[in-house]
Amino acid sequence: MLAFPNVYFAKLTPRGQFTNMAAVTKEVKMMMDPNVDPFATPDPANAGEVPASLGAKDIFDLDRVQLLNAYTCTECGRCTDECPANITGKKLSPRRIMMATRDRLEEVGANINKNGSYVDDGIYLLKDHITTEELWACTTCNACVEACPIGIDPLSIIMEMRRYLVLENSAAPSELNATMGNIENNGAPWPYNQMDRLNWANEL
């Protein structure tokens, strides 16, 4: 029954296109603006305001379409069958990502029914239901998204939780940290100074 609204709300943008985070985009624009004073006193009107979470730690950080995806999944397994990480023996299963999200939704629903409103139970979607090993096994190839006949997007949930790990916990794999460090220092993912990049041509 939920397949119809799920297809209606499915993304129409190119498969590899991810959404920009408003908070990060704002910070980048401020950094690029020469008229912004980096040492300015914060606006008193925003004092005490809790910063928005970057990425997703629990279902409360996911949007309605992602939660609809979890309820729409029929567990047919086509996504997992097409997943190259799963085929090569990695722990990742896109179908399990959707099932784990739905299980957490059911868990939170039972909590609300019992207490009248949500009471923190110390359990989260990230780590308690979905492990970091599963998240980093994903190659972001979009095979799971392409394989789903009703437009379910497990990759969007995986990427939101990866964002949380990187931006909130600074918990990226060492290989990714090295790559990001090289981009920051050298403007490229390789550990070479910009002036030395063409040295290979002299060795031919």
N, C-alpha and C positions, 0 to 999 in steps of 0.2 A: 504493500500500500504506500509506503514512503518512497518507493522508487520514483514516482512521478514528481513530487516536489524536489527530490534530490537531483534529478536530471535538470529540472527547471533552474535550480540555483547553482548548477555546476559551472566551473570556471570556463570562460570563453577565450581567455588570454592564452598565448603560447605556453606549452607545457613547462618549459624551463624558466619561465618568468616568475620571480618571487616578488612579494609585496615589500615595499620599503617600510621601515618602522618610523612612525611619525616623530618619536622622541629623538631617535638617532639622526634623522634628516634635519631636524631643528638644530641640533648641536653642530652638525657639519656646516649648515648655512651660517651659523654664528661664527664658526672658525674661519669661513671664507670671506666674511664681511669685514673690511678694514675699519669700518666705523664703530664696531662693537668693542667696548672696553672689557677685556677679560677679567679685570679686577673690580668690576662694578659690584656694588652691594646688591644682593638679591632683593627682588620686589617684596616689600613687607606684606603685600596682599596675599602672597603665596606662602607666607611663613606657616610652617606646620603641615603643609601639603605633602601627602605621601607620594613619592615618585612612582610613576607607572612601572609595572613589572616588565622587564625586557624578556620576551619569549614566554614559554609556557612551562609551568611546574605542575599544574593540576588542571582539571577540566574547567575551572573558573577562568583560566587564561585563554581558553580556546573560544573561537567564535561559534555562532549558532549553526553555520553550515558544516563546520567540522564535527560538531556534536550530532547533527542530523546524519552525517556520513556514518557515524558509529552505529546509529540505530537502523540505518538502511541496509547495512551489510548483511548479506544472506549467507555468508561463510562458504561461498562456492569454492574458494581457494585458487581462483585463476591468477590473482595477483601474486600469490606465493609461488605458484608454478612457473611464472615468468620472471621472478626475481633472480637476477644473477648472483646476488650475495647468498641467497638461500640455496641455489643450485650448487654453489661451490662449498657448501657445508658451513656457512656462517650461521650464527644464531638467529639472524633477522627473519621474521615472517610478517609481511605486510598485513595478512589476514589477522594475525595475533595482535598487531598494533590496534586494529579496529575493535577486536573483541575485548582487549584490555581497557580501551577507552569506554566502551559500553558497560563493562563490569564496574568501572569506577563510577560511572553515571548512576548505575543501579545502587551502588553503595551509598553515594551521596543522597539519592532519593530516599532510601530507607532511613538514613540519619535524620533527614528533614521530617519525615513522617513520624518518627519516634519522638523528636524533641520540639517540633513546631517550627524550628528554624535550624539552619546548619550549625552544628557544634563541631569545632575542630577535633578531628579524631587522630591527628598525627600521621595520617596516611596520605600519600600523594600519588598522582599518576606516574610521575617520574621516580624511578628507582624502586618504588613499591610494586608497581604494576608493569612498568616497562624499564628495562635495564639500559644503562649507558652503552653496554656492549652491543645491544641491538641497534641503538641509534647510530653509532659510529660505523656499523657494518654497512649501512646504506650507501650506495654509490650515487644517489640522486639521478638515476638514469630515466626515471619516469615509466619504467616498464609496468609497474603495478598499476599506475594511473591509466595507461593505455589499455591494459588488459581488462579493466573493470567495465562491464557492459552498462552500468548505471551511473558512471561518473564519480565514483568514490575516490577520494584523494588522500591516501595514507601518508604520502610524502609531505603534505603541508603540516601534519601533526608532528612528524619526525623533525622537520626543520624548525618548528617553533620550540621544541624541546632542546634541540641543539643550540638554538639562540640563547636559551636560558642558561645552559651549561657554560657557554662561552662568555656571554655578557654579564651574567649575574654571579657565576661561580668561578670564572676563569679556569674552567676545567676542560680545556680542549686537549686532544692528544698531542704528544710532544712533536710529532711531525707537522701538525697544523700550526702549532705555536712557532716552530722554526720558519715555516713558510710566511706566516703573518709578520714575523720579525724582519725577514728579508724584504718583504714588500714595504714595510715602514722605513727601513734603513736604506735600501737600494732601489726602491721603486720597481722591483721585479721579484718573483719568487725564488730566484737563484742567489746564492751567497757570494756574488761578485759585485765589485764596485762598478758604477756606471761607466767609468772611464776604461775599465778593463774588459768590457763585454765583447769587443771585436778582436781581442787578442787571438782568438782561435783562428781567425782568417790568416794570420801571419805564420801559422804552423803548417799550413797546407803546402 
